[in-house]
Amino acid sequence: MTLTQLAYPRQEPESTGEDIRLRNWARNSRLGLPGSVVAPVSEAELCDFLSSGDGPVRMIGSRMSPGRMIEVANGAGTLLDLGGLSGLLSSTEDTVTFAGSTPLAEVYAFLTARGQTLSASPGVIAEQTLAGALSSGTHGQGLGQSSIAGDALMIRMVLADGTVAEFDRAHPDFGAVQLGLGSLGVITAVTLRARETVIYTCVKKAVDAGTLEADLETWNRENLLVKAWWFPQENQVQVWTANGASDDEVSRYRAGGSELLEHESTDATMNTTVESTLRLLRDDVTGVADGGKPLRTVTRFRDFTDVTGDVYQVFCRGIATPQINVEIGIPLARAGAVIRRIKDWHAETRPRMHYPVILRCTGASDGWLSPSNGEDTCYFGFVVYYSADGSLSEEGNSFLRAVERVLAEEGGRPHWGKYFDESLYDWPALYPGWEAFRRVREELDPQHRFATAFTAALLD
Protein backbone atom coordinates (compact mmCIF):
# COMPACT_ATOMS: atom_id res chain seq x y z
CA MET A 1 0.00 0.00 0.00
CA THR A 2 1.42 3.39 -0.96
CA LEU A 3 1.65 6.35 1.35
CA THR A 4 -0.88 8.20 -0.78
CA GLN A 5 -3.44 5.41 -0.31
CA LEU A 6 -2.78 5.51 3.42
CA ALA A 7 -3.25 9.25 3.49
CA TYR A 8 -6.47 9.45 1.47
CA PRO A 9 -8.13 6.00 1.39
CA ARG A 10 -11.24 5.18 -0.61
CA GLN A 11 -14.39 3.90 1.02
CA GLU A 12 -15.06 0.18 1.18
CA PRO A 13 -18.52 -1.35 0.66
CA GLU A 14 -20.26 -2.47 3.82
CA SER A 15 -20.89 -6.15 4.41
CA THR A 16 -24.37 -7.35 5.31
CA GLY A 17 -24.69 -7.82 9.05
CA GLU A 18 -21.25 -6.35 9.75
CA ASP A 19 -20.70 -4.78 13.18
CA ILE A 20 -20.50 -1.07 12.33
CA ARG A 21 -18.00 -0.63 15.17
CA LEU A 22 -15.45 -2.43 13.00
CA ARG A 23 -15.39 0.52 10.58
CA ASN A 24 -14.44 4.11 11.14
CA TRP A 25 -16.96 6.90 10.55
CA ALA A 26 -15.81 7.59 6.98
CA ARG A 27 -16.06 3.86 6.22
CA ASN A 28 -12.61 3.83 4.66
CA SER A 29 -10.84 1.61 7.23
CA ARG A 30 -11.44 -1.66 9.03
CA LEU A 31 -10.48 -1.32 12.67
CA GLY A 32 -10.27 -4.92 13.83
CA LEU A 33 -11.42 -8.49 13.35
CA PRO A 34 -15.02 -9.68 13.86
CA GLY A 35 -15.65 -10.32 17.52
CA SER A 36 -12.82 -8.04 18.66
CA VAL A 37 -15.04 -5.39 20.29
CA VAL A 38 -15.29 -5.38 24.10
CA ALA A 39 -17.66 -2.99 25.86
CA PRO A 40 -16.98 -2.54 29.60
CA VAL A 41 -19.78 -0.75 31.44
CA SER A 42 -17.77 0.65 34.34
CA GLU A 43 -14.29 1.87 35.10
CA ALA A 44 -13.81 -1.08 37.47
CA GLU A 45 -14.68 -3.52 34.68
CA LEU A 46 -12.23 -1.75 32.38
CA CYS A 47 -9.51 -1.98 35.02
CA ASP A 48 -10.17 -5.71 35.44
CA PHE A 49 -9.99 -6.28 31.69
CA LEU A 50 -6.68 -4.46 31.27
CA SER A 51 -5.06 -5.96 34.38
CA SER A 52 -5.97 -9.52 33.38
CA GLY A 53 -4.44 -9.47 29.91
CA ASP A 54 -1.54 -8.10 27.94
CA GLY A 55 -2.72 -7.95 24.33
CA PRO A 56 -3.05 -4.80 22.21
CA VAL A 57 -6.13 -2.63 22.74
CA ARG A 58 -7.50 0.48 21.12
CA MET A 59 -10.35 2.83 21.99
CA ILE A 60 -12.83 3.42 19.16
CA GLY A 61 -14.79 6.41 20.53
CA SER A 62 -17.15 7.79 17.89
CA ARG A 63 -14.77 6.44 15.20
CA MET A 64 -14.49 9.82 13.46
CA SER A 65 -10.70 9.79 13.04
CA PRO A 66 -8.82 8.11 10.19
CA GLY A 67 -8.58 4.37 10.73
CA ARG A 68 -4.86 4.44 11.40
CA MET A 69 -5.55 6.38 14.62
CA ILE A 70 -8.10 3.81 15.88
CA GLU A 71 -7.32 0.37 14.52
CA VAL A 72 -5.49 -2.16 16.67
CA ALA A 73 -1.95 -2.91 15.58
CA ASN A 74 -1.78 -5.53 12.83
CA GLY A 75 -5.55 -6.03 13.09
CA ALA A 76 -5.18 -8.44 16.01
CA GLY A 77 -6.32 -7.22 19.41
CA THR A 78 -9.26 -5.69 21.25
CA LEU A 79 -11.32 -2.68 20.28
CA LEU A 80 -12.74 -0.94 23.36
CA ASP A 81 -16.25 0.43 22.95
CA LEU A 82 -16.53 2.73 25.96
CA GLY A 83 -20.00 4.07 25.22
CA GLY A 84 -21.15 2.72 28.57
CA LEU A 85 -18.73 5.03 30.38
CA SER A 86 -20.57 8.22 29.51
CA GLY A 87 -22.39 11.07 31.20
CA LEU A 88 -22.02 13.67 33.93
CA LEU A 89 -20.00 12.52 36.95
CA SER A 90 -19.98 15.66 39.10
CA SER A 91 -20.09 19.44 38.98
CA THR A 92 -19.29 22.54 41.01
CA GLU A 93 -20.19 26.15 40.44
CA ASP A 94 -17.49 26.60 37.82
CA THR A 95 -16.41 23.06 36.83
CA VAL A 96 -17.99 19.96 35.32
CA THR A 97 -16.65 16.43 35.25
CA PHE A 98 -17.80 14.07 32.51
CA ALA A 99 -16.93 10.50 31.67
CA GLY A 100 -14.47 10.37 28.80
CA SER A 101 -16.85 8.80 26.30
CA THR A 102 -19.53 11.45 26.70
CA PRO A 103 -20.46 12.97 23.32
CA LEU A 104 -19.59 16.66 23.11
CA ALA A 105 -23.22 17.40 22.31
CA GLU A 106 -24.18 16.15 25.78
CA VAL A 107 -21.46 18.26 27.43
CA TYR A 108 -22.65 21.34 25.56
CA ALA A 109 -26.32 20.67 26.36
CA PHE A 110 -25.64 20.36 30.08
CA LEU A 111 -23.62 23.56 30.19
CA THR A 112 -26.17 25.47 28.13
CA ALA A 113 -28.99 24.40 30.45
CA ARG A 114 -27.26 26.01 33.40
CA GLY A 115 -26.20 29.13 31.51
CA GLN A 116 -22.58 28.15 31.03
CA THR A 117 -20.12 27.33 28.30
CA LEU A 118 -16.51 26.28 27.82
CA SER A 119 -13.85 28.89 27.18
CA ALA A 120 -12.85 26.95 24.05
CA SER A 121 -15.16 27.46 21.11
CA PRO A 122 -16.35 24.16 19.64
CA GLY A 123 -15.42 22.25 16.56
CA VAL A 124 -18.19 21.86 14.02
CA ILE A 125 -19.21 18.25 14.78
CA ALA A 126 -20.60 17.52 18.26
CA GLU A 127 -20.88 13.74 17.79
CA GLN A 128 -17.25 13.39 18.93
CA THR A 129 -16.55 11.99 22.35
CA LEU A 130 -14.87 14.21 24.91
CA ALA A 131 -11.87 11.87 25.20
CA GLY A 132 -11.52 11.68 21.43
CA ALA A 133 -11.66 15.45 21.09
CA LEU A 134 -8.84 15.84 23.62
CA SER A 135 -6.73 13.04 22.18
CA SER A 136 -6.83 14.35 18.61
CA GLY A 137 -6.62 18.11 19.26
CA THR A 138 -10.13 19.25 18.31
CA HIS A 139 -10.24 23.06 18.26
CA GLY A 140 -12.52 25.93 17.43
CA GLN A 141 -11.83 29.43 16.23
CA GLY A 142 -10.63 32.52 18.07
CA LEU A 143 -7.26 33.72 19.33
CA GLY A 144 -8.53 33.98 22.91
CA GLN A 145 -8.53 30.19 23.31
CA SER A 146 -7.03 27.10 21.76
CA SER A 147 -8.17 23.47 21.70
CA ILE A 148 -10.91 21.91 23.84
CA ALA A 149 -8.09 20.28 25.84
CA GLY A 150 -7.14 23.77 26.97
CA ASP A 151 -10.22 23.76 29.22
CA ALA A 152 -9.28 20.49 30.91
CA LEU A 153 -8.35 20.87 34.58
CA MET A 154 -7.99 17.16 35.38
CA ILE A 155 -7.77 14.05 33.21
CA ARG A 156 -8.28 10.59 34.72
CA MET A 157 -6.93 7.55 32.87
CA VAL A 158 -6.81 3.80 33.23
CA LEU A 159 -3.31 2.71 32.30
CA ALA A 160 -2.23 -0.36 30.37
CA ASP A 161 -1.78 -2.42 33.55
CA GLY A 162 -5.27 -1.60 34.84
CA THR A 163 -4.22 0.98 37.40
CA VAL A 164 -5.78 4.43 37.56
CA ALA A 165 -3.87 7.72 37.35
CA GLU A 166 -5.03 11.31 37.57
CA PHE A 167 -3.27 14.29 36.00
CA ASP A 168 -4.08 17.88 36.90
CA ARG A 169 -2.58 21.05 35.47
CA ALA A 170 0.15 21.03 38.12
CA HIS A 171 1.36 17.58 37.05
CA PRO A 172 4.64 17.77 35.08
CA ASP A 173 3.26 15.46 32.38
CA PHE A 174 -0.07 17.21 31.90
CA GLY A 175 1.08 18.65 28.56
CA ALA A 176 1.48 15.09 27.24
CA VAL A 177 -1.84 13.84 28.58
CA GLN A 178 -3.75 16.81 27.11
CA LEU A 179 -3.23 15.41 23.62
CA GLY A 180 -2.09 11.82 23.93
CA LEU A 181 -3.10 10.32 20.56
CA GLY A 182 -4.78 7.51 22.52
CA SER A 183 -1.28 6.20 23.25
CA LEU A 184 -0.99 6.83 26.98
CA GLY A 185 -4.10 5.30 28.52
CA VAL A 186 -7.90 5.17 28.49
CA ILE A 187 -9.44 8.51 29.45
CA THR A 188 -12.34 7.79 31.80
CA ALA A 189 -13.04 11.26 33.26
CA VAL A 190 -12.29 14.88 32.39
CA THR A 191 -12.89 17.91 34.59
CA LEU A 192 -13.50 21.07 32.57
CA ARG A 193 -13.69 24.68 33.65
CA ALA A 194 -16.97 26.40 32.85
CA ARG A 195 -17.88 30.07 32.54
CA GLU A 196 -20.99 32.13 32.03
CA THR A 197 -22.58 31.83 28.62
CA VAL A 198 -21.85 34.60 26.15
CA ILE A 199 -24.45 35.43 23.50
CA TYR A 200 -22.78 36.37 20.23
CA THR A 201 -23.89 38.14 17.12
CA CYS A 202 -22.16 36.65 14.13
CA VAL A 203 -21.80 39.01 11.17
CA LYS A 204 -21.34 37.28 7.82
CA LYS A 205 -19.77 39.03 4.87
CA ALA A 206 -18.64 38.21 1.35
CA VAL A 207 -15.36 39.97 0.59
CA ASP A 208 -12.78 40.03 -2.16
CA ALA A 209 -9.81 37.74 -1.46
CA GLY A 210 -7.30 40.15 -2.96
CA THR A 211 -6.09 41.29 0.46
CA LEU A 212 -6.72 38.05 2.35
CA GLU A 213 -3.05 37.84 3.35
CA ALA A 214 -3.44 40.87 5.62
CA ASP A 215 -7.18 40.62 6.31
CA LEU A 216 -7.02 37.21 7.99
CA GLU A 217 -4.86 38.36 10.89
CA THR A 218 -6.73 41.66 11.19
CA TRP A 219 -10.08 39.87 11.47
CA ASN A 220 -8.71 37.59 14.15
CA ARG A 221 -7.05 40.36 16.15
CA GLU A 222 -10.15 42.56 16.10
CA ASN A 223 -12.90 39.99 16.79
CA LEU A 224 -13.51 37.36 19.45
CA LEU A 225 -14.30 34.49 17.08
CA VAL A 226 -13.64 34.21 13.34
CA LYS A 227 -14.15 31.58 10.66
CA ALA A 228 -13.59 32.07 6.95
CA TRP A 229 -14.15 30.07 3.77
CA TRP A 230 -11.94 31.02 0.83
CA PHE A 231 -13.09 30.24 -2.73
CA PRO A 232 -9.84 30.71 -4.74
CA GLN A 233 -11.45 30.14 -8.15
CA GLU A 234 -13.74 33.14 -7.68
CA ASN A 235 -11.32 35.12 -5.49
CA GLN A 236 -13.98 35.45 -2.79
CA VAL A 237 -14.15 34.83 0.95
CA GLN A 238 -17.15 34.36 3.19
CA VAL A 239 -16.05 35.49 6.64
CA TRP A 240 -17.93 35.13 9.93
CA THR A 241 -16.91 37.46 12.77
CA ALA A 242 -18.57 36.98 16.14
CA ASN A 243 -18.61 39.34 19.12
CA GLY A 244 -20.84 39.90 22.13
CA ALA A 245 -24.41 40.70 21.12
CA SER A 246 -26.02 44.03 21.99
CA ASP A 247 -28.65 44.26 24.75
CA ASP A 248 -31.39 44.57 22.12
CA GLU A 249 -30.12 41.50 20.24
CA VAL A 250 -29.97 39.48 23.46
CA SER A 251 -33.53 40.52 24.34
CA ARG A 252 -34.82 39.45 20.94
CA TYR A 253 -32.90 36.17 21.25
CA ARG A 254 -34.41 35.46 24.68
CA ALA A 255 -37.89 36.42 23.46
CA GLY A 256 -37.55 33.77 20.76
CA GLY A 257 -37.00 31.03 23.32
CA SER A 258 -33.19 31.24 23.08
CA GLU A 259 -33.30 29.67 19.63
CA LEU A 260 -30.78 30.86 17.03
CA LEU A 261 -31.97 34.28 15.91
CA GLU A 262 -31.63 34.97 12.19
CA HIS A 263 -31.59 38.64 11.31
CA GLU A 264 -33.89 39.97 8.62
CA SER A 265 -31.49 40.90 5.85
CA THR A 266 -30.00 38.22 3.60
CA ASP A 267 -26.97 38.53 1.34
CA ALA A 268 -27.00 36.85 -2.08
CA THR A 269 -23.53 38.14 -3.03
CA MET A 270 -21.99 34.67 -3.18
CA ASN A 271 -24.80 32.79 -4.89
CA THR A 272 -22.99 32.67 -8.24
CA THR A 273 -19.85 31.39 -6.53
CA VAL A 274 -21.90 28.75 -4.69
CA GLU A 275 -23.50 27.54 -7.93
CA SER A 276 -20.09 27.29 -9.59
CA THR A 277 -18.75 25.21 -6.71
CA LEU A 278 -21.86 23.01 -6.69
CA ARG A 279 -21.39 22.18 -10.36
CA LEU A 280 -17.91 20.86 -9.62
CA LEU A 281 -19.13 18.97 -6.59
CA ARG A 282 -22.01 17.32 -8.44
CA ASP A 283 -19.60 16.13 -11.12
CA ASP A 284 -17.16 14.76 -8.54
CA VAL A 285 -19.61 12.96 -6.23
CA THR A 286 -21.15 10.83 -8.95
CA GLY A 287 -24.44 9.36 -7.81
CA VAL A 288 -24.68 11.94 -4.97
CA ALA A 289 -22.80 10.46 -2.05
CA ASP A 290 -24.33 10.11 1.44
CA GLY A 291 -27.85 11.19 0.52
CA GLY A 292 -26.76 14.54 -0.83
CA LYS A 293 -25.19 15.82 2.41
CA PRO A 294 -22.03 17.05 0.63
CA LEU A 295 -24.21 19.31 -1.51
CA ARG A 296 -25.88 20.77 1.57
CA THR A 297 -22.50 21.71 3.05
CA VAL A 298 -22.04 24.08 0.09
CA THR A 299 -25.60 25.37 -0.35
CA ARG A 300 -25.52 26.83 3.17
CA PHE A 301 -23.22 29.58 1.83
CA ARG A 302 -26.09 30.81 -0.35
CA ASP A 303 -28.39 33.61 0.87
CA PHE A 304 -26.57 33.95 4.16
CA THR A 305 -27.70 36.12 7.05
CA ASP A 306 -26.30 37.41 10.33
CA VAL A 307 -27.31 35.43 13.43
CA THR A 308 -27.42 35.78 17.21
CA GLY A 309 -26.98 32.83 19.56
CA ASP A 310 -24.64 31.04 21.89
CA VAL A 311 -21.32 29.72 20.62
CA TYR A 312 -22.67 26.22 19.95
CA GLN A 313 -25.64 27.49 17.97
CA VAL A 314 -23.44 29.75 15.86
CA PHE A 315 -20.42 27.53 15.18
CA CYS A 316 -21.24 23.91 16.02
CA ARG A 317 -23.32 23.47 12.87
CA GLY A 318 -21.41 20.97 10.76
CA ILE A 319 -23.16 18.47 8.52
CA ALA A 320 -21.62 15.12 9.38
CA THR A 321 -20.79 13.29 6.17
CA PRO A 322 -17.80 11.05 5.36
CA GLN A 323 -15.03 12.95 3.65
CA ILE A 324 -11.30 13.34 3.37
CA ASN A 325 -10.44 16.39 5.44
CA VAL A 326 -6.86 17.64 5.52
CA GLU A 327 -6.15 20.39 8.06
CA ILE A 328 -2.70 21.85 8.62
CA GLY A 329 -1.73 24.36 11.31
CA ILE A 330 0.61 27.20 10.33
CA PRO A 331 1.96 29.85 12.74
CA LEU A 332 -0.33 32.85 12.35
CA ALA A 333 2.68 35.10 11.74
CA ARG A 334 3.40 33.09 8.56
CA ALA A 335 -0.19 32.60 7.42
CA GLY A 336 -0.17 35.57 5.06
CA ALA A 337 2.91 34.30 3.24
CA VAL A 338 1.33 30.85 2.97
CA ILE A 339 -1.85 32.34 1.53
CA ARG A 340 0.24 34.14 -1.07
CA ARG A 341 2.02 30.91 -1.94
CA ILE A 342 -1.30 29.07 -2.31
CA LYS A 343 -2.60 31.89 -4.52
CA ASP A 344 0.46 31.62 -6.78
CA TRP A 345 0.20 27.84 -6.89
CA HIS A 346 -3.52 28.04 -7.64
CA ALA A 347 -3.01 30.56 -10.44
CA GLU A 348 -0.38 28.33 -12.02
CA THR A 349 -2.10 24.95 -11.70
CA ARG A 350 -5.84 25.82 -11.53
CA PRO A 351 -6.64 22.78 -9.35
CA ARG A 352 -10.16 21.45 -9.30
CA MET A 353 -11.64 22.31 -5.88
CA HIS A 354 -15.22 21.41 -5.03
CA TYR A 355 -15.09 22.92 -1.54
CA PRO A 356 -13.58 26.19 -0.27
CA VAL A 357 -10.44 26.43 1.87
CA ILE A 358 -11.45 26.64 5.54
CA LEU A 359 -9.50 29.13 7.67
CA ARG A 360 -9.69 29.01 11.48
CA CYS A 361 -7.20 30.55 13.90
CA THR A 362 -6.59 29.78 17.57
CA GLY A 363 -4.33 30.96 20.34
CA ALA A 364 -1.34 29.01 21.57
CA SER A 365 -1.73 25.63 23.27
CA ASP A 366 0.40 24.12 26.03
CA GLY A 367 -0.30 20.58 24.81
CA TRP A 368 3.06 19.15 23.79
CA LEU A 369 1.75 17.61 20.58
CA SER A 370 -0.84 20.24 19.78
CA PRO A 371 -0.44 21.74 16.29
CA SER A 372 -0.84 25.14 17.98
CA ASN A 373 1.77 24.40 20.64
CA GLY A 374 3.48 27.58 21.75
CA GLU A 375 2.08 30.06 19.21
CA ASP A 376 -1.02 31.54 17.63
CA THR A 377 -1.92 29.29 14.74
CA CYS A 378 -3.96 29.39 11.56
CA TYR A 379 -5.48 26.09 10.47
CA PHE A 380 -5.90 25.63 6.72
CA GLY A 381 -8.58 23.05 5.98
CA PHE A 382 -9.24 21.22 2.68
CA VAL A 383 -12.14 18.87 1.96
CA VAL A 384 -12.76 16.33 -0.78
CA TYR A 385 -16.01 14.37 -0.74
CA TYR A 386 -16.57 10.78 -1.79
CA SER A 387 -18.59 9.63 -4.76
CA ALA A 388 -21.43 7.21 -4.08
CA ASP A 389 -19.15 4.33 -5.15
CA GLY A 390 -16.61 5.24 -2.46
CA SER A 391 -14.02 6.73 -4.79
CA LEU A 392 -12.35 10.12 -4.71
CA SER A 393 -12.08 12.14 -7.89
CA GLU A 394 -8.62 11.96 -9.40
CA GLU A 395 -8.44 15.75 -9.50
CA GLY A 396 -9.44 16.00 -5.84
CA ASN A 397 -6.87 13.43 -4.81
CA SER A 398 -4.13 15.23 -6.75
CA PHE A 399 -5.19 18.57 -5.28
CA LEU A 400 -4.90 17.27 -1.70
CA ARG A 401 -1.46 15.80 -2.33
CA ALA A 402 -0.18 19.01 -3.88
CA VAL A 403 -1.59 21.46 -1.33
CA GLU A 404 -0.42 19.34 1.61
CA ARG A 405 3.10 19.37 0.23
CA VAL A 406 2.97 23.18 0.07
CA LEU A 407 1.91 23.48 3.70
CA ALA A 408 4.37 20.82 4.91
CA GLU A 409 7.20 22.74 3.25
CA GLU A 410 6.10 25.79 5.26
CA GLY A 411 6.51 23.94 8.56
CA GLY A 412 2.85 23.00 8.91
CA ARG A 413 1.67 20.67 11.64
CA PRO A 414 -1.26 18.43 10.62
CA HIS A 415 -4.36 17.94 12.74
CA TRP A 416 -3.97 14.46 14.26
CA GLY A 417 -7.63 13.53 13.87
CA LYS A 418 -7.71 14.23 10.14
CA TYR A 419 -5.89 12.97 7.06
CA PHE A 420 -2.28 13.60 6.13
CA ASP A 421 0.70 12.00 4.43
CA GLU A 422 3.04 11.26 7.33
CA SER A 423 6.06 10.98 5.03
CA LEU A 424 6.06 14.77 4.59
CA TYR A 425 6.80 15.66 8.21
CA ASP A 426 9.84 15.68 10.48
CA TRP A 427 8.01 15.24 13.77
CA PRO A 428 10.84 15.87 16.27
CA ALA A 429 11.72 19.07 14.41
CA LEU A 430 8.11 20.26 14.48
CA TYR A 431 7.47 19.58 18.17
CA PRO A 432 9.93 20.72 20.87
CA GLY A 433 8.20 18.37 23.32
CA TRP A 434 8.45 15.30 21.08
CA GLU A 435 11.08 13.42 23.06
CA ALA A 436 9.42 14.34 26.35
CA PHE A 437 6.16 12.88 25.05
CA ARG A 438 7.93 9.67 24.05
CA ARG A 439 9.38 9.44 27.56
CA VAL A 440 5.93 9.76 29.14
CA ARG A 441 4.59 7.10 26.81
CA GLU A 442 7.35 4.68 27.83
CA GLU A 443 6.53 5.30 31.49
CA LEU A 444 2.77 4.88 31.16
CA ASP A 445 2.61 2.15 28.50
CA PRO A 446 6.01 0.40 28.37
CA GLN A 447 4.56 -2.58 26.46
CA HIS A 448 2.87 -0.28 23.92
CA ARG A 449 -0.51 -1.95 24.35
CA PHE A 450 -2.29 1.14 23.03
CA ALA A 451 -0.24 1.38 19.84
CA THR A 452 -1.56 1.25 16.32
CA ALA A 453 0.74 0.44 13.44
CA PHE A 454 0.82 4.17 12.71
CA THR A 455 1.63 5.37 16.24
CA ALA A 456 4.19 2.59 16.65
CA ALA A 457 6.06 3.83 13.58
CA LEU A 458 5.59 7.41 14.77
CA LEU A 459 6.86 6.99 18.33
CA ASP A 460 9.02 3.89 18.60
Secondary structure in CASP SS format (residue, H / E / C, confidence):
PFRMAT SS
TARGET T0000
AUTHOR 0000-0000-0000
METHOD secondary structure of the structure
MODEL  1
M C 1.00
T C 1.00
L H 1.00
T H 1.00
Q H 1.00
L H 1.00
A H 1.00
Y C 1.00
P C 1.00
R C 1.00
Q C 1.00
E C 1.00
P C 1.00
E C 1.00
S C 1.00
T C 1.00
G C 1.00
E C 1.00
D C 1.00
I H 1.00
R H 1.00
L H 1.00
R E 1.00
N C 1.00
W C 1.00
A C 1.00
R C 1.00
N C 1.00
S C 1.00
R E 1.00
L C 1.00
G C 1.00
L C 1.00
P C 1.00
G C 1.00
S C 1.00
V E 1.00
V E 1.00
A C 1.00
P C 1.00
V C 1.00
S C 1.00
E H 1.00
A H 1.00
E H 1.00
L H 1.00
C H 1.00
D H 1.00
F H 1.00
L H 1.00
S H 1.00
S C 1.00
G C 1.00
D C 1.00
G C 1.00
P C 1.00
V E 1.00
R E 1.00
M E 1.00
I C 1.00
G C 1.00
S C 1.00
R C 1.00
M C 1.00
S C 1.00
P C 1.00
G H 1.00
R H 1.00
M H 1.00
I C 1.00
E C 1.00
V C 1.00
A H 1.00
N H 1.00
G H 1.00
A C 1.00
G C 1.00
T E 1.00
L E 1.00
L E 1.00
D C 1.00
L C 1.00
G C 1.00
G C 1.00
L C 1.00
S C 1.00
G C 1.00
L E 1.00
L E 1.00
S E 1.00
S E 1.00
T C 1.00
E C 1.00
D C 1.00
T E 1.00
V E 1.00
T E 1.00
F E 1.00
A E 1.00
G C 1.00
S C 1.00
T C 1.00
P E 1.00
L H 1.00
A H 1.00
E H 1.00
V H 1.00
Y H 1.00
A H 1.00
F H 1.00
L H 1.00
T H 1.00
A H 1.00
R C 1.00
G C 1.00
Q E 1.00
T E 1.00
L C 1.00
S C 1.00
A C 1.00
S C 1.00
P C 1.00
G C 1.00
V C 1.00
I C 1.00
A C 1.00
E C 1.00
Q C 1.00
T E 1.00
L H 1.00
A H 1.00
G H 1.00
A H 1.00
L H 1.00
S H 1.00
S H 1.00
G C 1.00
T C 1.00
H E 1.00
G C 1.00
Q C 1.00
G E 1.00
L C 1.00
G C 1.00
Q C 1.00
S C 1.00
S E 1.00
I H 1.00
A H 1.00
G H 1.00
D H 1.00
A E 1.00
L E 1.00
M E 1.00
I E 1.00
R E 1.00
M E 1.00
V E 1.00
L C 1.00
A C 1.00
D C 1.00
G C 1.00
T C 1.00
V E 1.00
A E 1.00
E E 1.00
F E 1.00
D E 1.00
R C 1.00
A C 1.00
H C 1.00
P C 1.00
D C 1.00
F H 1.00
G H 1.00
A H 1.00
V H 1.00
Q H 1.00
L C 1.00
G C 1.00
L C 1.00
G C 1.00
S C 1.00
L C 1.00
G C 1.00
V E 1.00
I E 1.00
T E 1.00
A E 1.00
V E 1.00
T E 1.00
L E 1.00
R E 1.00
A C 1.00
R E 1.00
E E 1.00
T C 1.00
V C 1.00
I C 1.00
Y E 1.00
T E 1.00
C E 1.00
V E 1.00
K E 1.00
K E 1.00
A E 1.00
V E 1.00
D E 1.00
A H 1.00
G H 1.00
T H 1.00
L H 1.00
E H 1.00
A H 1.00
D H 1.00
L H 1.00
E H 1.00
T H 1.00
W H 1.00
N H 1.00
R H 1.00
E H 1.00
N C 1.00
L C 1.00
L E 1.00
V E 1.00
K E 1.00
A E 1.00
W E 1.00
W E 1.00
F E 1.00
P C 1.00
Q C 1.00
E C 1.00
N C 1.00
Q E 1.00
V E 1.00
Q E 1.00
V E 1.00
W E 1.00
T E 1.00
A E 1.00
N E 1.00
G E 1.00
A C 1.00
S C 1.00
D H 1.00
D H 1.00
E H 1.00
V H 1.00
S H 1.00
R H 1.00
Y H 1.00
R H 1.00
A H 1.00
G C 1.00
G C 1.00
S C 1.00
E C 1.00
L C 1.00
L E 1.00
E E 1.00
H C 1.00
E C 1.00
S C 1.00
T C 1.00
D E 1.00
A C 1.00
T C 1.00
M C 1.00
N H 1.00
T H 1.00
T H 1.00
V H 1.00
E H 1.00
S H 1.00
T H 1.00
L H 1.00
R H 1.00
L H 1.00
L H 1.00
R H 1.00
D H 1.00
D H 1.00
V C 1.00
T C 1.00
G C 1.00
V C 1.00
A H 1.00
D H 1.00
G H 1.00
G H 1.00
K H 1.00
P H 1.00
L H 1.00
R H 1.00
T H 1.00
V H 1.00
T H 1.00
R C 1.00
F C 1.00
R C 1.00
D C 1.00
F E 1.00
T C 1.00
D C 1.00
V E 1.00
T E 1.00
G E 1.00
D C 1.00
V H 1.00
Y H 1.00
Q H 1.00
V H 1.00
F H 1.00
C C 1.00
R C 1.00
G C 1.00
I C 1.00
A C 1.00
T C 1.00
P C 1.00
Q E 1.00
I E 1.00
N E 1.00
V E 1.00
E E 1.00
I E 1.00
G E 1.00
I E 1.00
P E 1.00
L H 1.00
A H 1.00
R H 1.00
A H 1.00
G H 1.00
A H 1.00
V H 1.00
I H 1.00
R H 1.00
R H 1.00
I H 1.00
K H 1.00
D H 1.00
W H 1.00
H H 1.00
A H 1.00
E H 1.00
T H 1.00
R C 1.00
P C 1.00
R C 1.00
M C 1.00
H C 1.00
Y C 1.00
P C 1.00
V E 1.00
I E 1.00
L E 1.00
R E 1.00
C E 1.00
T E 1.00
G C 1.00
A C 1.00
S E 1.00
D C 1.00
G C 1.00
W C 1.00
L C 1.00
S C 1.00
P C 1.00
S C 1.00
N E 1.00
G C 1.00
E C 1.00
D C 1.00
T E 1.00
C E 1.00
Y E 1.00
F E 1.00
G E 1.00
F E 1.00
V E 1.00
V E 1.00
Y E 1.00
Y C 1.00
S C 1.00
A C 1.00
D C 1.00
G C 1.00
S C 1.00
L C 1.00
S C 1.00
E H 1.00
E H 1.00
G H 1.00
N H 1.00
S H 1.00
F H 1.00
L H 1.00
R H 1.00
A H 1.00
V H 1.00
E H 1.00
R H 1.00
V H 1.00
L H 1.00
A H 1.00
E H 1.00
E C 1.00
G C 1.00
G C 1.00
R E 1.00
P E 1.00
H C 1.00
W C 1.00
G C 1.00
K C 1.00
Y C 1.00
F C 1.00
D C 1.00
E H 1.00
S H 1.00
L H 1.00
Y C 1.00
D C 1.00
W H 1.00
P H 1.00
A H 1.00
L H 1.00
Y C 1.00
P C 1.00
G C 1.00
W H 1.00
E H 1.00
A H 1.00
F H 1.00
R H 1.00
R H 1.00
V H 1.00
R H 1.00
E H 1.00
E H 1.00
L H 1.00
D C 1.00
P C 1.00
Q C 1.00
H C 1.00
R C 1.00
F C 1.00
A C 1.00
T C 1.00
A H 1.00
F H 1.00
T H 1.00
A H 1.00
A H 1.00
L H 1.00
L H 1.00
D C 1.00
END
